[in-house]
Amino acid sequence: MDYVSTRGEAPKLNFEEVLLAGLARDGGLYLPERWPTFDQDRVASFAGRPFHEVAVEVIHPFVGNTVGREALSEMAREAYECFGHAAVTPLVQIDNNRFVLELFHGPTLAFKDVAMQLLARLMEHVLQKRGSKTTIVGATSGDTGGAAIEAFRGASNVDVFILFPEGRVSDVQRRMMTTPADKNVHAIAVRGTFDDCQAHVKAMFNNHAFRDRVQLSGVNSINWARIVAQITYYFVAASALGAPHRRVSFSVPTGNFGDIFAGYAAKRMGLAIDRLVIASNENDILPRTLATGSYEMRGVVATTSPSMDIQISSNFERYLFEASGRDSGAVRRQMESLKQSQRFELDAKLAAAMEQDFLAESASEVDVAGCIRKVLSGSGYLAEPHTACGIHACEKALQGDDRSVPQVVLSTAHPAKFPDAMEGITGARPQLPERLQGLMSDPERFKVLDNDASVIEAYVEDNARAIGAG
Ligand SMILES: *Cc1c(COP(=O)(O)O)cnc(C)c1O
């Protein structure tokens, strides 16, 4: 399987190359040249099978012959063994025909573990085969950093450096980055903001000499391997609820558009998805785009669902490419307009396609709190704020829908990850799961660095094993 860039000006790459490259050299994102498809019997055969087995079925066609099926099976088995629930992503019923798909049973209690655990193993495998090493540098406002450090800790060929804004992430989030003692993971508290951290990472990628010296790689959701690993749970959940004989709808708490794009991919692969609902918080760029046909950036507001406090949804570029019939010229013009004037327009064809493919709703902070209390009293289920955005959007967008179609809301985090917000809304502080009891008392280890690009680059260079390893 070859991969093409959404901007049409970068070379085609295979899976292994896409995995290590992340962003395409023309600034675009990679997509498979064609979508593999599964017939109905194949989808029906997923029902009741272990998560890691379905993962291999779903992912193997994308990997092609760059990773053997045996090796992939082994990696998938290991990746999902560390989850705190035997079903990996269990479904919980919260209302008549409405279910929550819990994606937060991984080591850092956020859905990012599902993809990151497999991505780390794939990278190690490929680097081992090539006899090379890589350095991952990322900035985090919370969840991605912990998931990356947890997934790559102890890796022989990968060093991970995560920049976070000192004093601006929650205690639970910081400790998930600072308590792993492995020598190859480096949590760096920068004396600055999240935007500063992100700017330093961008600068490192743009410093080509540095980039080559340390063999720089990225693991944010523009990396195709992360999206691929998220397609699995759409097949697992839908087949458990009767697909392909019964259609299923999904509501997805959305920030960077990665998770919901995985749902769109599942549909393209033949899964009988009825509706895909984009759920946002007050940062509602996507619902506004669907309503007005104009993608228009505004300032970010801080909410109780911080992982969705985003104003550019990077993976939306992948959808634009698909919905325009893979018109990379059009994508380039849209992205240029976004850069120049913070907006672009969908043409009539694109607007119609988006209306066909998605519904979208945003939740205010009042909606989120009300939804959490209502679900708690109605079913005893405790949803955290990102999940509540999903439930709220599901209720609004799908009211009056065919009641025989099950509605699945993706739950992207565990309530204990946001104890202050939860206490403010319900009056009670949710407890961390048993297996994480040591988190709040384990010793922390992190480096505090000045908000200065040259200081941070020097630190990475001094500690990266990829230097001189070729
Ligand atoms: C990252 C994240 C999201 C948003 O997912 P995208 O793939 O960026 O749309 C939603 N909820 C939580 C808890 C997250 O960590």
The ligand as an SDF file (V2000), in Angstrom:
LIG
                    3D

 15 15  0  0  0  0  0  0  0  0999 V2000
   -7.2330   14.2740   22.1190 C   0  0  0  0  0  0  0  0  0  0  0  0
   -8.5510   14.2180   22.8110 C   0  0  0  0  0  0  0  0  0  0  0  0
   -9.7680   14.4970   22.1510 C   0  0  0  0  0  0  0  0  0  0  0  0
   -9.8310   14.9700   20.7040 C   0  0  0  0  0  0  0  0  0  0  0  0
   -9.4820   13.9820   19.7810 O   0  0  0  0  0  0  0  0  0  0  0  0
   -9.1040   14.3910   18.2680 P   0  0  0  0  0  0  0  0  0  0  0  0
   -8.6450   13.1400   17.6220 O   0  0  0  0  0  0  0  0  0  0  0  0
   -8.0160   15.4230   18.4080 O   0  0  0  0  0  0  0  0  0  0  0  0
  -10.3320   14.9570   17.6410 O   0  0  0  0  0  0  0  0  0  0  0  0
  -10.9560   14.3710   22.8610 C   0  0  0  0  0  0  0  0  0  0  0  0
  -10.9550   14.0160   24.1630 N   0  0  0  0  0  0  0  0  0  0  0  0
   -9.8130   13.7430   24.8360 C   0  0  0  0  0  0  0  0  0  0  0  0
   -9.8840   13.3750   26.2820 C   0  0  0  0  0  0  0  0  0  0  0  0
   -8.5650   13.8250   24.1930 C   0  0  0  0  0  0  0  0  0  0  0  0
   -7.4350   13.5650   24.8780 O   0  0  0  0  0  0  0  0  0  0  0  0
  1  2  1  0
  2  3  1  0
  2 14  2  0
  3  4  1  0
  3 10  2  0
  4  5  1  0
  5  6  1  0
  6  7  2  0
  6  8  1  0
  6  9  1  0
 10 11  1  0
 11 12  2  0
 12 13  1  0
 12 14  1  0
 14 15  1  0
M  END
$$$$
